[in-house]
Amino acid sequence: MAVKSKARVVIARLMSTAGTGYMYTTRRLRVMERLSMMKYDPIVKRHVLFKEVKGKK
């Protein structure tokens, strides 16, 4: 059997650290480290830190 190649780009799910459960999805290169960025959380109505969580397989 042939070996399946891995995609160069993966979908990253960013979860709010405010604990609201709000998420953003974005793309990143597979070789990059995990994402974390300040984005707007509409539930708490302010910018909070969003960290990448493990995606589904």
Wavefront OBJ file of the C-alpha trace (Angstrom):
o trace
v 0.000 0.000 0.000
v 1.102 3.532 -0.676
v 1.768 5.859 2.254
v -0.829 8.609 2.617
v 0.716 12.083 2.520
v -0.176 14.611 5.209
v -1.711 17.950 4.321
v 0.520 21.006 4.454
v -2.211 23.139 6.041
v -4.362 22.130 9.022
v -7.487 23.665 10.547
v -6.859 25.144 14.004
v -9.656 25.643 16.524
v -9.061 28.589 18.865
v -10.896 28.373 22.216
v -11.520 31.386 24.468
v -9.584 31.387 27.747
v -12.465 33.344 29.348
v -14.307 30.035 29.738
v -17.288 30.992 27.583
v -16.852 28.130 25.111
v -16.639 30.537 22.151
v -14.390 29.356 19.315
v -12.794 30.622 16.136
v -11.462 28.410 13.361
v -8.497 29.311 11.185
v -5.811 27.660 9.094
v -2.132 27.279 9.915
v 0.827 25.444 8.464
v 1.428 22.002 9.935
v 5.058 22.800 10.833
v 4.155 25.927 12.855
v 3.722 25.804 16.616
v 0.254 26.055 18.185
v -1.544 29.385 17.800
v -2.536 31.810 20.540
v -3.860 35.288 19.842
v -6.020 38.070 21.224
v -9.443 38.103 19.569
v -12.905 39.423 20.384
v -15.215 37.244 22.481
v -18.804 38.485 21.934
v -20.144 36.682 25.014
v -18.017 38.719 27.453
v -17.844 41.682 25.007
v -14.071 42.157 25.186
v -10.820 40.974 23.662
v -9.430 37.881 25.382
v -6.694 35.353 24.695
v -7.649 32.475 22.427
v -5.510 29.316 22.449
v -5.480 26.442 19.990
v -7.093 23.266 21.249
v -6.567 19.760 19.959
v -8.600 19.071 16.846
v -10.681 15.994 16.060
v -9.159 13.134 14.105
l 1 2 3 4 5 6 7 8 9 10 11 12 13 14 15 16 17 18 19 20 21 22 23 24 25 26 27 28 29 30 31 32 33 34 35 36 37 38 39 40 41 42 43 44 45 46 47 48 49 50 51 52 53 54 55 56 57
